[in-house]
Structures are given as structure tokens and as C-alpha cells.
């Protein structure tokens, strides 16, 4: 019956009360058919991962259990995600991650996803949330300089190697998220660990290699001199770190 209910939940999220179980060492993705999800029970076993799609903006959970090193991974998005949990039991090493995506040559880094997390009842050795910004995109690598032509014995001199072009600077890291936590009044504040650091700057682009001058050549009467090598391009600068986010803790 539970399997049928779970299948129906993924096809039609409002079909019945949803019970989601993620097995050990496995990954499960919630459906992206609606922006609001209601779960009766969510259990992620040891080393398992539940992925929340970017279009989900509200998640309500009656009972949440995270095993050892289990995690809820939230895909980056512009809109904040609101998670309300009535009862939560979190094991050692479990965490909620909402990190931004690293930048690439085609796309800029993405910020950590803004979160509003509310726990009415919470039992955990530590509440860990990672909402850092994504690492900046790397700088472009400089082009290598072309090689000079070799000299001839009856005409011409050796060509000089061309200079390599400079590498470009790395791109800035993305900002950390804005995280709002609401926890029970008796949950110790020292057990709350939230990381909203800005993403590291992108690595510098490496300068292009110097082109080699034409090689010297021995001829019948004389020896033709080789051409000078070009200069290597200058490396770019690492990108700046992204701005840190913020954390607000409210007692229920």
C-alpha cells in the first residue's frame, strides 16, 4: 500500500498522503510537477540523499528523519524555499545543503538558495546547513604564440616566435544565501551550524605559451641564425570572493 501511495504521490502529488523513503547510499529526486509539496513522512537512510528541484518553493513535512551522513540537497534557484517540519530527528553528520552552483565558461556562478526553515520539534546532535555561494567561473586561458619560420640558405632569415596572449581574470564568486531558522526554544544555539560564506573567486586564466623562433640552419657557406623566441603571456588574477549571506535564528 505504501508503494502504491508513493507512486501515486510522484504522479499526482495531491493524490494521497505522501510517505517518502530514501534508501542507504542512494539518491532520490522529488517530483517537479508542483511548487508546493506536503509529505506525511520523509526518511533518508544513512548516506542517502534527497534532491529538491528548483521549482519547489514550499515543502511541508509532518515527520522528518535523517540518518547518519544523510542529506537533503536543494537545487539553486532565484526564489527562496520554505520548509516547515513538525517533528525532526537528525542523526550525526546529516545536513541540509543549498549551495550555489559553480561558474563555468558559459554560465556565471549561482548564489546559495535562500531558505526559510522551521522546526516545531527538533532532536539532533547538530543542525547543519550549508548555503554557500558557488565558485566563480575560471578565467580564459591565453592563446599560445605561433612559432617563427626556419630560415632558408639562399634567402630569408629565421622568423621570431610570437608572444602568447595574456590569461583573463577569474570571475567573482556568488553570494551566500539568506537563511532564516525557526527552532524550538530549548534547542541549544551552539548546535546550530550554518555556512553562508560567499563562493571562492574563479581561478586565474593561464597566459599563453611563447612561440619558438625559427631554428638556426647550417648552410654550405654560412650558418643562418635562428629567430628569437616570443614572450609568454601573463597569467590573469584570481576572481574576488562572493559576498557572505546572513543567518537569522528565531525561537518558537
Buried (B, 14 or more C-beta within 10 A) or exposed (E): EEEEBBEBBBEEBEEBEBBBBBEEEEEBBBBEBBEEBBBBBBBBBBBBBBBBBBEBBBBBBBBBBBBBBBBBBBBBBEEBBBBBBEBBBBBEBBBBBBBBBBBEEEEBBBBBBBBBBBBBBBEBEBBBBBBBBBBBBBBBBBBBBBBBBBBEEEEEBBBBBBBBBBBBBBBBBBBBBBBBBBBEEEBEEEEBEBBBBBBBBBBBBBBBBBBBBBBEBEEEEEEBBBBBBBBBBBBBBBBBBBBBBBBEEEEE
